[in-house]
């Protein structure tokens, strides 16, 4: 319980800044609001695709890369957390008791990585930047999740590191191809948005 509270506390600064930025976006044009809704729906739909893994676990895309590219990690932390709350309540995905850990990995860590990658590469090759931001942001979520699980369930032999390798290997089987698919899909959606001259506040 203390670990969950500690992780939740790390999310709070992102939520506070995210709410302020979200209020700014919501005061924009109708197009801004529709794009924001699309980004949230993209996260909800992709992260709801729970796919069984051959190792007995389950994996899913995160969808946070699109929002991170358009609006940055702070707004995405709000959208991602809202999605996690709805999924916990309506789809029985995740759960309220693990909401803090899930929010940190999917709504904070993943978007931060996606945003940094996109900003670093966008001027060199925008298509590659979008793909890598979405794909690596997806994988970053599961790297963080693997660490969280490793600290919660350290291996009797090898401790946290051995446990991290075990959980990471389990997720990697299905998550790597899912991350590639998410990168490609995010590129398609961004191309459609660019066709209609849609620009995010952070892009």
Number of C-alpha atoms within 10 A of each C-alpha: 7 7 13 15 13 12 19 18 14 15 23 14 12 19 23 15 15 21 17 12 17 20 11 11 18 13 10 10 10 10 11 17 15 12 20 22 14 15 24 21 15 20 25 22 13 15 22 19 13 12 15 12 16 11 12 8 13 15 21 21 30 30 32 37 34 31 31 31 31 21 25 25 30 26 27 34 32 24 25 28 21 17 21 28 18 15 18 17 13 9 12 12 15 15 16 16 11 15 18 23 24 26 25 26 25 29 33 26 23 32 36 24 22 30 28 17 20 25 18 12 16 16 10 10 11 14 20 16 24 27 26 25 34 37 30 22 31 31 26 21 24 25 22 20 22 23 20 22 17 21 16 12 13 17 15 9 9 10 13 20 15 15 22 24 15 14 20 21 15 19 24 18 15 20 23 17 13 20 25 19 16 28 27 19 18 26 22 15 15 19 14 12 14 11 9 9 9 15 16 18 13 13 13
